[in-house]
Amino acid sequence: MNWWSARAIGASKKKLDQNEAPPTHHSVGLIIGVTGIVGNSLAEILPLPNTPGGPWKVYGVARRPQPSWNADHPINYIQCDVINRQETIQKLSPLTDVTHIFYVTWSSQPTEAQNCVVNGNMFRNVLDAIVPHAPNLQHVCIQTGRKHYVGGFEDFGKALPYEPPFHEDLPRLEVTNFYYTLEDMMFEEAKKMGNLTWSVHRPGVIFGFSPFGMMNVIVTLCVYAAICKHEGTKLRFPGSFAVWDGYSDASDADFIAEHQIWAAVDPNAKNQIFNCSNGDLFKWKQLWKVLAEEFGVECGEFEEGLNTSMEEMMKGKGPVWDEIVRENGLAPNKLEEVGVWWFADVIMTTDSVLDSMNKSKEHGFVGFRNSESSFVNWIHKLRAYKIVP
C-alpha cells in the first residue's frame, strides 16, 4: 500500500521518536499560515519520518504567538505578519535553506479589489524575502479554491457560470479575484527563475481543526450544536432544501496537505493546477444527524420557510458561549473567534458545486478521504484540545 492510500485509512500515522538521532534533512518546507486550517495539518504531516520528500525540516510562519494546539509539532515557529514588508524581509530572508514554499494563508478584506491588493502584497513580501536568498528553492505551492469557478462570495447563490462538476481547464471568469493575482505573481516568478516549479490547489469546503481558520465550518457547527445542547433546543437546519437533500463534497485538511506534498515532490505534478476534494459525496441531512448525535441534541429537519440564518440565530449568544467555556473548562475563546456564521450560512444556502478529481488521478495521485469519518474525526480533535465541549 502506498503512502497516500495508507494515510486515507489511518495506517500511516507514525510519529517521530524523540530518542532517535536528528535526521539529515532532504527538504526544507516553509509554511506561510501555519496556524490556519491547512497550515496546521502541514505542520503535523511534513515532519513525520515517512512523509514523501523527507526527512523534512519545517519552518512555520503565522502572525500570532504559537498556540498550544500547534506547539507539539516539531517545527521552527516564526511569528511574523507577512502583511508587514519590513518585518517579513527581516525575519524570513535568513531562511536560506528553504526548498519548498507552502502558501496557505489569506487576509479577508471588505472588497475583492482590496483582497487583490492586500493578498498580493503579502505574497510578494514572502517571495522577495525568500527567492533571492534561498538558492535551492525548488517549488512554490499556493492554495486557492472554487471561487475560480463560481466568482466571489457576493456571487454565491446566483446562477453558476459553469455547470458542475468543475474541471481545472475551465477558463478564468471575467471578475476580480485575488486568486488570479497570486497565480500571476507565481507564474511570473517561475518564468524569471527558470528552474522553479509550482502548483495550485483548489479545495472546496474544508473539514479541519484550526480554531484560527477564517472559514472553518466544523468548529462553527460544533459551537452551534453546543449552544443548542446548553439551551435545550433542537438543532435546527438553517439552510436550503437543495443543500439539505442535495449532494455535497468536502476537502479534508490533512488530505489537502497530502495533496500539496505530492505536488511538491512528484515530477508528474509540476506546474499544474489541481482540484482537491475527498473523492466521495454526502448529503448534509446525513451529517446533520451525525452532528446531533455527537452533541446529544435533538436533530432538526429541513423546515420550509424557516429563513433564519445562523448569523441571526447566534446574535447575542456570546454570554451563553462564555458560560459553556467556563462550565466545561474549555480553552479560553470568544464566540466571535470560533463561530464563523457568515461562512456557514454561505455553505448551507449554496447549491451543489461539485468538482472532478480526475486530473489528479491521471497525474498519479491516489489519495482519498471518507467525508463522514473526516467530519467526526475533526470534531473529536476539537474536543481533545478543549476547543468545544
Secondary structure, 3 states (H helix, E strand, C coil): CCHHHHHHCCCCCCCCCCCCCCCCCCEEEEEECCCCCCHHHHHHHCCCCCCCCCCEEEEEEECCCCCCCCCCCCCEEEECCCCCHHHHHHHHCCCCCCCEEEECCCCCCCCHHHHHHHHHHHHHHHHHHHCCCCCCCCEEEEECCCHHHHCCHHHCCCCCCCCCCECCCCCCCCCCCHHHHHHHHHHHHHHHHCCCEEEEEEECCEECCCCCCCCCHHHHHHHHHHHHHHHCCCECCCCCHHHHHCEECCEEHHHHHHHHHHHHHCHHHCCEEEEECCCCCEEHHHHHHHHHHHHCCCECCCCCCCCCCHHHHCCCCHHHHHHHHHHHCCCCCCHHHHCCHHHHHHHHHCCCCCECCHHHHHCCCCCCCCHHHHHHHHHHHHHHCCCCC
